Amino acid sequence: MDTIYQFLQHAEENLRGIPLIGGLLARLYHWLLGGAPEWVLVALAIAVPIAFIMAVFPGIFAYTTLVERKALGRIQNRIGPNRVGRWGILQPIADGVKLLTKEDIVPRRADKYVHFLAPVLAVIPSILLFSVVPVGIGLVPVDLNIGILFAFAISTASVLALFMGGWASRNKFSLLGAMRAVAQVVSYEVPMVLAAVSVVMAVGSLSTIAIAKAQSGGILNVTNWFVFRPWGFVGFVLFTIGAMAESARTPFDIPEAESEIIAGYHTEYSGFKFALFQLGEYLASIAMGGITVTMFLGGYNGPGSGPGLFGGLISMFWFFAKLALMIVMNIWIRGTWPRVRVDQLMGFAWKVLLPMSIVNIIAVGFWHYMTIRPLAWILTTVWLVVWFLVLSKLAGSEDIAPRTYRYAA
C-alpha cells in the first residue's frame, strides 16, 4: 500500500485479509463504493488525508497543552490544571470555549485586514507541514519527491505571518518583537537546513518516504536509524535545536517573552486570534518533531513494523511513540532551561550551529566514501569531536565588555 489511492483501488482484497471482521468490512465497502467512478476514488484519496490531519494533530495539540501544563507544574512543585473534569482532563475544551467567547479587541489605528490575516496565515503553514510526514508504512498524505524541500519552504512562510502581526498592530513594540522573531527564525533556519542536508546526502533523495525506508532493517529494525551514526547524532542535535528556535520554544522564546519587549508580535491580539498564533506555534513544533523523527529516528521503523495490516499498525505506533518522546523532551527542556539573551541567541546560531552543520556535511562525505566501517566510525567521530571543542572554545572565549547606561538629560 504505497498511497491511499492505491489502497482504495484494491480495498476489497485488502479488507478481506483482516481476521474476523474482514469479510464484513469488504461487503460494507462494496455496498458503499463498489463500482464507484474514478473521480470518487480520487476525491476520497484527497479528502481522507485532510480529514486525518485536521482530526488527529489538532487533538494532539489540545492535549499536549494539558500535558505540558501538568508537567511544568510538577517540575515547579505545583499541581497544574485540576478543576475542569477529573484530573483536569477537560481543561483544553474549557480553554477553547473561553478563547472563542472572549472579546476580539483590535487597536483603532491597526490595519484591520492584515491584523485578521496574520493569525490565520500562522496556522496554515503548520498544518501543511503534516502533509509530507509519513506516519506509517505507506501512510503519508502526499508522497512528494521533494518532501523535505517542501517542508522547509512551508515552515519559512510562517515568518511572513509573524511580521504581518507586528506590522498591522501599529505598535512600535509589536513591530520590534516581530523583527526579533523574523531574525531568529531566519538565523536558525540556516543551520537546520544544513543539518537536513546531511540526511539528504546519505539517502540521495528529498522524499520523506525514501528517507524512512533508508533507515529500515538492521537489528530489530532499529540499528539503521541515522541517529546511531556519528554524523546522524550531531545532525539530530543541530536539527532539534533549530526546530525549537524556529517554533520559539524555550529557551528560545524571546519573540514572545514577557521579560523582553512586552509580548512581542502578538501583543495587540486577544481572544481566538491569539489562540490561532499559539495553535500555529504548537502545531509547527509537533510537525517539526515528526520531521525530526522521520529524518533521524527511523521514522515509522521499529520492532515488528513491516508490510501488511498489522505491520502497518505497528509502524504507526512507533511513529507516534517517537513523536511523543520528542514532545516530552521539548516540555522537559522548557521546564528546566533558562531563557537565553538575544545576543546569545544570535551568536549561538551563527558562531556554533552554522559552522558545526557545515562540519557535519563533511563528516557525511567521510562516512560515504570510507567503505571500512570501523575506520569511518573513528574518523567521523574524531572529526566532529575536535571541531565541537574548537567551536565551543572560540564561542566561550569572547570577552564581554561591561554595560554602560546613559540617560537623557
Protein Blocks (a to p, Z undefined) as FASTA:
>chain_A
ZZfklmmmmmmmmmmmpghjlmmmmmmmmmmmgoiafklmmmmmmmmmmmmmmmmmmmmm
mmmmmmmmmmmmmmnopnbjakgoghhlmmmmmmmmmmmmpccdddfkbcfklmmmmmmm
mmmmmmmmmmmmcfbehiafbacfklmmmmmmmmmmmmmmmmmmmmmnopaklmmmmmmm
mmmmmmmmmmmmmmmmmmmmmnopabfklmmmmmggcjhhlmmpfklpfklmmmmmmmmm
mmmmmnopafklmmmgfklnonljmlmgghjllmmmmmmmmmmmmmmmmmmmmmmnopja
cehiaedjklmmmmmmmmmmmmmmmmmmmmmmmmmpccddfklmmmmmmmmmmmmmmmmm
mmmmmmmmmmblmlmmmmmmmmmmmmmmmmmmmmmmpccddddddddZZ
